[in-house]
Structure formats: C-alpha cells, structure tokens
Amino acid sequence: LWSSVLESLLLLPYQHDNSTEGTCDKNPIILHDIVCHEFNYILIFLSGGYAGEQYHKEYLMSVLMLLAFFKNSHGYKYAIAELRHLSILTSSLKLQLGCQYHVDKWVESAFQNLM
C-alpha cells in the first residue's frame, strides 16, 4: 500500500459484534470528508488501474488530495508529475495546489506568471 496510515486504516481490529465500522455492509467504514468516488479513484490507483481519459483531471486531483492526506509519497509524486502535463493547470490553480500540497515549484512559477 506504500502508506502506513492507509494500511493501519484497512487493518482495523476485528470485533465479533456488528456495531464496529467495516464489519458488514450495513455498517461500512466512514471516512469523514472523503467522497466515495474519490476513494474509488485511490483504489483504482493502488490496484494499478486507470480511471479513463474523461476522468483524468478528477482522478489525478483525488490521488493528489487523498494520498497526500494518507501520506503516500508514491501516489503524491505521481499525481504532481502527471498534473504538470495537463493544460488545465492554470497559474491560479498551480498557486492554490502548490500552497496546499507544498509544491514549491508550482508556487514560484505561478507567482512569476501572475506578476
């Protein structure tokens, strides 16, 4: 999984009662502030899949956001490298993402372009 945070989340101790999150379909694991389709993108990424060209930006943004949160440096670096090649990465978006995810090169180039 390349992430101790994500690994510990998925290896929660099993309890025999059905009141614990993730023990049955009626009581799923609740990841607050994480949307289901974003988490699905992470599962696609971790399994070596690809979300398809029409979802490429959304896929990469989800990989960046969630794998930075889960401290998965491999996915974080992958998303940054791939986003760099997208034409939708405007200076304002570079500035926002660069500040939020500590990508100094994006912050610097965004400031230069916006000046």
C-alpha positions as CSV (number, residue, x, y, z in Angstrom):
1,L,0.0,0.0,0.0
2,W,3.0,2.3,0.4
3,S,1.3,4.1,3.2
4,S,1.4,3.2,6.9
5,V,-1.7,5.5,7.5
6,L,-3.8,3.8,4.9
7,E,-2.5,0.3,5.9
8,S,-3.5,0.9,9.5
9,L,-6.9,2.1,8.4
10,L,-7.5,-1.0,6.5
11,L,-6.2,-3.3,9.3
12,L,-8.6,-2.1,12.0
13,P,-9.0,-4.8,14.7
14,Y,-11.9,-7.1,14.1
15,Q,-14.6,-7.4,16.7
16,H,-17.3,-10.0,16.6
17,D,-20.2,-7.7,17.0
18,N,-21.7,-5.9,14.0
19,S,-21.5,-2.5,15.6
20,T,-17.9,-1.8,14.5
21,E,-17.4,0.1,11.3
22,G,-16.5,-2.0,8.4
23,T,-17.7,-5.3,9.8
24,C,-20.6,-5.6,7.4
25,D,-22.4,-3.9,4.5
26,K,-24.9,-2.3,6.9
27,N,-22.1,-0.7,8.9
28,P,-19.4,0.5,6.4
29,I,-16.2,2.3,7.3
30,I,-17.0,6.0,7.4
31,L,-14.2,8.3,6.1
32,H,-15.4,11.8,7.0
33,D,-14.8,14.4,4.3
34,I,-13.9,11.8,1.7
35,V,-16.3,11.3,-1.1
36,C,-17.0,7.8,-2.3
37,H,-15.9,8.3,-5.9
38,E,-12.6,10.0,-4.7
39,F,-11.8,6.9,-2.6
40,N,-12.7,4.7,-5.6
41,Y,-10.0,6.6,-7.6
42,I,-7.5,5.8,-4.9
43,L,-8.4,2.1,-5.0
44,I,-8.0,2.2,-8.8
45,F,-4.6,3.9,-8.4
46,L,-3.4,1.4,-5.8
47,S,-4.5,-1.6,-7.9
48,G,-2.6,-0.2,-10.9
49,G,-5.7,0.7,-12.9
50,Y,-6.6,3.9,-14.8
51,A,-9.8,5.9,-14.5
52,G,-10.1,6.7,-18.2
53,E,-9.3,9.9,-20.1
54,Q,-12.6,11.6,-19.5
55,Y,-11.9,11.5,-15.7
56,H,-8.2,12.2,-15.9
57,K,-8.1,15.6,-14.1
58,E,-10.6,14.5,-11.4
59,Y,-8.7,11.2,-10.9
60,L,-5.3,13.0,-10.5
61,M,-6.8,15.6,-8.2
62,S,-8.2,12.8,-6.0
63,V,-4.9,10.9,-6.0
64,L,-3.1,14.1,-5.0
65,M,-5.5,15.1,-2.3
66,L,-6.1,11.8,-0.6
67,L,-2.7,10.2,-1.0
68,A,-1.1,13.4,0.5
69,F,-3.6,13.0,3.3
70,F,-2.8,9.3,3.7
71,K,1.0,10.1,3.5
72,N,1.5,8.0,0.4
73,S,4.6,9.7,-1.2
74,H,4.5,7.4,-4.3
75,G,0.9,8.5,-5.3
76,Y,1.5,12.1,-4.3
77,K,4.6,12.3,-6.5
78,Y,2.8,10.5,-9.4
79,A,-0.1,13.0,-9.2
80,I,2.2,16.0,-9.2
81,A,4.2,14.7,-12.2
82,E,1.0,13.9,-14.2
83,L,-0.8,17.1,-13.3
84,R,2.1,19.1,-14.5
85,H,1.4,17.9,-18.1
86,L,-2.3,18.9,-18.1
87,S,-3.2,22.1,-19.9
88,I,-5.9,22.8,-17.3
89,L,-3.2,23.6,-14.7
90,T,-3.6,27.4,-14.8
91,S,-1.4,29.7,-12.8
92,S,-4.1,30.3,-10.2
93,L,-4.7,26.5,-9.8
94,K,-0.9,26.0,-9.6
95,L,-0.7,28.6,-6.8
96,Q,-3.6,27.0,-4.9
97,L,-2.4,23.4,-5.2
98,G,1.2,24.4,-4.7
99,C,0.4,26.1,-1.4
100,Q,-1.9,23.4,-0.3
101,Y,0.3,20.5,-1.1
102,H,3.8,22.1,-0.7
103,V,4.8,22.1,-4.3
104,D,7.3,25.0,-4.2
105,K,8.0,24.9,-8.0
106,W,4.3,25.5,-8.7
107,V,4.0,28.4,-6.3
108,E,7.1,30.0,-7.7
109,S,6.1,29.7,-11.4
110,A,2.5,30.8,-10.6
111,F,3.7,34.0,-9.0
112,Q,6.0,34.7,-11.9
113,N,3.1,34.2,-14.4
114,L,0.7,36.2,-12.3
115,M,3.1,39.2,-12.0
